[in-house]
Amino acid sequence: MTGFDAYCDLEGAITGTVLYNEPMARHTSYRIGGPASLYIECATLADINCCLKAFAEHGLPWCPMGKGSNLLVSDAGFSGAVITLGNDFKQFSFPDETEGESLLIAGAGVILSTLVQGAFKSGYSGLEFAVGIPGTLGGALFMNAGSAAEWIGSIVESLTVLRPGQGLVRYEVHELPWAYRCSGVPAGEIIVEAGLRVKKGHLGQIRAKMEASLKRRRKTQPLTVPNAGSVFRNPPDASAGQLIDSLGLKGYTVGGACVSNVHANFIVNEGGATAADVIAIIMYVRERVKEAYGTELQPEIRFIGFS
């Protein structure tokens, strides 16, 4: 009962929220997932340190999570703790410069769409490509989220992480091996803050670029149905969605899960889908693509609670 023991230690000891045996379907964009032993929203840095100490004492595995927008949690749940970032990590501030490049300091727990809208209202350019991308800034940074042409790592100046057993560590952008859908931040480190390069722009131009990006996402992605974003990484010089589409797999269904008819690299929850349904589709699609093209598709979404 290590989860319950850790719960007893943490309940009332931190300023954030501690939930025991919390269904993860409530916290993922897929609306899928069994219970995590603990689901914790850490409001402060002290909360995180307190949690990590309790996890170590009770031998409880843990993982950080943003808004669960690129995540598939097992139907059996996760015999460990899930940490999310609360109030102190949702703050951001824009510089006062009226021209040239400036530095935006933002907590990793801020919702990315909130940050994008804040930049627009303050007249700053640089985040337009991120309009419509779900989740938190921390999740976007960890996955180096973006479009085919632009990604968040390209505007990062620095990242601050909490490294268990050591404390806060600052990475300059060149110290991380940024790559396609990867920042290179080591597993086990929690991104808590970022410095992003932005610059003053023309409101009309910023709005036009945001509207164009959002229009493209609405046209090409199933935004109105529960999903976890792109399921597979694009292989070199190819599109995972196009490979899947070429095999006539749009609409392929297992249980309540289905390959989207809007974009073949999305698996959607049409109602009552289980993690097992999604996994079955992933395995089938990978097998078909490998048979047809010799390409082994690699998942882009994260998996929690699977052996």
C-alpha positions as CSV (number, residue, x, y, z in Angstrom):
1,M,0.0,0.0,0.0
2,T,2.9,2.4,-0.8
3,G,0.5,4.7,-2.6
4,F,-1.8,5.0,0.4
5,D,1.2,5.5,2.7
6,A,2.5,8.3,0.6
7,Y,-1.0,9.8,0.4
8,C,-1.2,9.9,4.2
9,D,2.2,11.6,4.3
10,L,1.3,14.2,1.8
11,E,-2.3,15.0,2.6
12,G,-2.2,18.3,4.5
13,A,1.6,18.5,4.2
14,I,1.6,20.4,0.8
15,T,-0.4,23.4,-0.4
16,G,-1.5,21.6,-3.6
17,T,-4.0,18.9,-4.1
18,V,-3.5,15.2,-3.4
19,L,-6.0,12.6,-4.8
20,Y,-5.8,8.9,-4.1
21,N,-6.8,6.3,-6.7
22,E,-7.8,9.0,-9.1
23,P,-9.2,7.9,-12.5
24,M,-6.9,9.2,-15.2
25,A,-9.7,9.3,-17.7
26,R,-10.6,12.6,-15.9
27,H,-7.2,14.1,-16.7
28,T,-6.3,13.0,-20.3
29,S,-7.6,14.4,-23.6
30,Y,-8.3,10.9,-24.7
31,R,-10.8,10.5,-21.7
32,I,-9.2,7.1,-21.2
33,G,-7.3,5.6,-18.3
34,G,-7.6,3.7,-15.1
35,P,-6.7,5.1,-11.6
36,A,-3.3,6.4,-10.6
37,S,-2.3,5.6,-7.0
38,L,-1.8,9.3,-6.5
39,Y,-2.6,12.4,-8.6
40,I,-1.0,15.5,-7.3
41,E,-1.1,19.1,-8.3
42,C,2.0,20.8,-6.8
43,A,1.3,24.4,-6.2
44,T,4.9,25.3,-5.2
45,L,8.5,24.2,-5.6
46,A,8.3,23.1,-1.9
47,D,5.4,20.9,-2.8
48,I,7.4,19.1,-5.5
49,N,10.3,18.5,-3.2
50,C,8.0,17.2,-0.5
51,C,6.5,14.8,-3.0
52,L,9.8,13.5,-4.3
53,K,10.9,12.9,-0.8
54,A,7.8,10.9,0.0
55,F,8.1,8.9,-3.3
56,A,11.7,8.0,-2.5
57,E,10.8,6.9,1.1
58,H,7.9,4.7,-0.1
59,G,9.5,3.4,-3.3
60,L,6.7,4.8,-5.3
61,P,7.3,5.4,-9.1
62,W,6.2,8.7,-10.4
63,C,6.0,10.8,-13.6
64,P,5.3,14.4,-14.5
65,M,2.3,15.3,-16.6
66,G,0.9,18.5,-18.2
67,K,-2.7,18.4,-19.3
68,G,-2.5,14.8,-20.6
69,S,-2.9,15.9,-24.2
70,N,-0.4,13.4,-25.7
71,L,-0.9,10.6,-23.3
72,L,-2.4,7.1,-23.2
73,V,-2.9,5.6,-19.7
74,S,-3.5,1.9,-19.2
75,D,-7.0,0.7,-18.4
76,A,-5.5,-0.8,-15.3
77,G,-4.1,2.6,-14.3
78,F,-0.7,3.5,-12.9
79,S,0.7,2.1,-9.7
80,G,2.5,5.2,-9.0
81,A,2.1,9.0,-8.7
82,V,1.4,11.6,-11.3
83,I,2.6,15.1,-10.7
84,T,1.1,18.2,-12.3
85,L,2.1,21.8,-11.8
86,G,-0.2,24.3,-10.1
87,N,-0.4,28.0,-9.2
88,D,3.2,29.1,-8.9
89,F,4.0,27.5,-12.2
90,K,1.2,29.2,-14.2
91,Q,2.7,32.7,-14.1
92,F,4.2,34.5,-17.0
93,S,5.4,38.0,-17.7
94,F,6.2,39.9,-20.9
95,P,9.1,42.4,-21.1
96,D,8.5,46.1,-21.5
97,E,10.6,46.5,-24.6
98,T,8.8,48.2,-27.5
99,E,11.0,46.9,-30.3
100,G,13.6,44.2,-31.0
101,E,13.8,40.7,-29.5
102,S,12.8,40.3,-25.8
103,L,12.6,37.5,-23.3
104,L,9.3,36.1,-22.1
105,I,9.6,34.2,-18.7
106,A,6.9,31.6,-18.2
107,G,6.1,28.8,-15.8
108,A,5.8,25.4,-17.3
109,G,2.4,24.9,-15.9
110,V,0.7,27.6,-17.9
111,I,-1.7,26.4,-20.5
112,L,-0.1,27.0,-23.9
113,S,-3.2,28.6,-25.4
114,T,-3.3,31.1,-22.5
115,L,0.3,32.0,-23.3
116,V,-0.4,32.4,-27.0
117,Q,-3.3,34.7,-26.3
118,G,-1.3,36.6,-23.8
119,A,1.4,37.2,-26.4
120,F,-1.2,38.4,-28.9
121,K,-2.9,40.8,-26.5
122,S,0.5,42.2,-25.5
123,G,1.6,42.6,-29.1
124,Y,4.4,40.0,-29.1
125,S,5.2,37.8,-32.1
126,G,6.8,34.4,-32.0
127,L,4.1,32.1,-30.6
128,E,1.6,32.3,-33.4
129,F,2.4,28.8,-34.7
130,A,1.4,27.3,-31.4
131,V,-2.3,28.5,-31.6
132,G,-4.5,25.4,-31.2
133,I,-1.8,23.2,-29.7
134,P,-3.3,21.7,-26.5
135,G,-1.6,21.2,-23.2
136,T,0.8,23.1,-21.0
137,L,4.0,24.9,-21.9
138,G,6.0,22.3,-20.0
139,G,4.6,19.5,-22.1
140,A,5.1,21.4,-25.3
141,L,8.7,22.0,-24.3
142,F,9.4,18.4,-23.4
143,M,8.0,17.2,-26.7
144,N,9.3,20.2,-28.8
145,A,5.8,20.6,-30.0
146,G,5.0,22.6,-33.1
147,S,4.1,22.3,-36.8
148,A,6.0,20.8,-39.7
149,A,7.7,24.2,-40.3
150,E,8.0,25.7,-36.8
151,W,8.5,24.3,-33.3
152,I,8.8,25.7,-29.8
153,G,12.5,24.7,-29.3
154,S,13.4,27.3,-32.0
155,I,12.3,30.2,-29.7
156,V,13.7,28.8,-26.4
157,E,16.5,30.8,-24.7
158,S,16.7,28.7,-21.5
159,L,14.9,26.0,-19.5
160,T,14.9,25.6,-15.7
161,V,14.3,22.1,-14.4
162,L,14.0,20.5,-11.0
163,R,16.5,17.7,-10.8
164,P,15.7,15.2,-8.0
165,G,18.4,15.2,-5.4
166,Q,20.1,18.3,-6.8
167,G,17.5,21.1,-7.0
168,L,17.0,23.7,-9.7
169,V,19.2,23.4,-12.8
170,R,19.2,25.9,-15.7
171,Y,19.8,24.7,-19.3
172,E,20.8,27.1,-22.0
173,V,19.2,26.2,-25.3
174,H,22.4,24.9,-26.8
175,E,23.0,22.5,-23.9
176,L,20.0,20.4,-25.0
177,P,19.9,18.1,-28.1
178,W,16.7,19.5,-29.6
179,A,15.3,17.2,-32.2
180,Y,12.0,16.3,-33.9
181,R,9.4,16.0,-31.1
182,C,12.2,15.8,-28.5
183,S,13.9,18.4,-26.3
184,G,16.4,16.1,-24.8
185,V,15.5,17.0,-21.2
186,P,16.3,13.8,-19.3
187,A,13.5,11.6,-17.9
188,G,13.0,12.3,-14.2
189,E,13.7,16.0,-14.5
190,I,10.7,18.3,-14.2
191,I,10.6,21.4,-16.4
192,V,9.4,24.3,-14.2
193,E,10.2,27.5,-16.2
194,A,11.3,28.7,-19.6
195,G,12.7,31.8,-21.2
196,L,11.3,32.3,-24.7
197,R,12.4,34.7,-27.3
198,V,9.6,37.0,-28.6
199,K,9.5,40.4,-30.3
200,K,7.1,43.2,-30.7
201,G,5.0,42.8,-33.8
202,H,2.1,44.3,-35.7
203,L,-1.2,43.2,-34.2
204,G,-2.9,42.7,-37.5
205,Q,-0.1,40.5,-38.8
206,I,0.0,38.4,-35.6
207,R,-3.8,37.9,-35.7
208,A,-3.6,36.9,-39.4
209,K,-1.0,34.3,-38.8
210,M,-2.8,32.9,-35.8
211,E,-6.1,32.7,-37.7
212,A,-4.4,31.0,-40.6
213,S,-2.7,28.4,-38.3
214,L,-6.0,27.7,-36.5
215,K,-7.9,27.4,-39.7
216,R,-5.4,24.8,-40.9
217,R,-5.6,22.8,-37.7
218,R,-9.4,22.9,-37.7
219,K,-9.5,21.7,-41.3
220,T,-6.8,18.9,-41.0
221,Q,-7.3,17.7,-37.4
222,P,-10.2,16.1,-35.5
223,L,-10.3,18.8,-32.8
224,T,-13.9,18.1,-31.7
225,V,-13.3,14.5,-30.8
226,P,-11.3,13.2,-27.8
227,N,-7.8,12.3,-29.0
228,A,-4.1,12.5,-28.0
229,G,-2.8,14.4,-31.1
230,S,-0.5,12.7,-33.6
231,V,0.0,9.1,-32.7
232,F,3.1,8.4,-34.7
233,R,6.2,10.4,-35.4
234,N,6.8,11.2,-39.1
235,P,9.5,9.0,-40.5
236,P,12.4,10.7,-42.3
237,D,11.2,12.2,-45.6
238,A,7.7,10.9,-45.2
239,S,4.3,11.6,-43.5
240,A,2.9,9.0,-41.1
241,G,-0.6,10.2,-41.9
242,Q,-0.1,9.8,-45.6
243,L,1.3,6.3,-45.3
244,I,-1.6,5.2,-43.1
245,D,-4.1,6.9,-45.4
246,S,-2.6,5.3,-48.5
247,L,-3.5,1.9,-47.0
248,G,-7.2,2.8,-46.7
249,L,-7.1,2.7,-42.9
250,K,-9.1,5.8,-42.2
251,G,-12.2,4.7,-40.3
252,Y,-10.5,1.5,-39.1
253,T,-12.2,0.8,-35.8
254,V,-11.6,-1.3,-32.7
255,G,-14.2,-1.0,-29.9
256,G,-14.8,2.7,-29.3
257,A,-11.5,3.8,-30.9
258,C,-11.1,4.7,-34.6
259,V,-8.5,6.0,-37.1
260,S,-9.8,9.5,-37.8
261,N,-11.4,10.2,-41.1
262,V,-10.0,13.7,-40.9
263,H,-6.4,12.8,-40.4
264,A,-5.1,9.2,-40.5
265,N,-2.3,9.9,-37.9
266,F,-5.0,10.5,-35.2
267,I,-6.8,7.8,-33.3
268,V,-10.0,9.2,-31.8
269,N,-12.2,8.1,-28.9
270,E,-15.7,7.9,-30.5
271,G,-17.3,7.0,-27.2
272,G,-16.3,4.4,-24.6
273,A,-12.9,3.6,-26.1
274,T,-10.4,1.8,-23.9
275,A,-6.7,1.9,-23.9
276,A,-6.7,-1.7,-25.1
277,D,-8.8,-0.5,-28.2
278,V,-6.2,2.2,-29.0
279,I,-3.3,-0.2,-28.5
280,A,-4.9,-2.7,-30.8
281,I,-5.2,0.0,-33.6
282,I,-1.6,1.1,-33.0
283,M,-0.3,-2.4,-33.4
284,Y,-2.4,-3.1,-36.5
285,V,-1.5,0.2,-38.2
286,R,2.2,-0.4,-37.5
287,E,2.1,-3.9,-38.9
288,R,0.3,-2.8,-42.1
289,V,2.7,0.1,-42.7
290,K,5.7,-2.1,-42.1
291,E,4.4,-4.8,-44.5
292,A,3.6,-2.2,-47.2
293,Y,6.6,0.1,-46.9
294,G,9.2,-1.5,-44.7
295,T,8.8,1.5,-42.3
296,E,8.5,0.9,-38.6
297,L,6.3,3.8,-37.3
298,Q,7.4,5.1,-33.9
299,P,4.8,6.3,-31.4
300,E,4.7,10.0,-30.6
301,I,2.3,9.8,-27.7
302,R,3.5,8.8,-24.2
303,F,2.3,5.6,-22.5
304,I,1.7,5.3,-18.7
305,G,0.9,2.2,-16.8
306,F,1.9,-0.3,-19.4
307,S,4.4,-3.1,-18.7
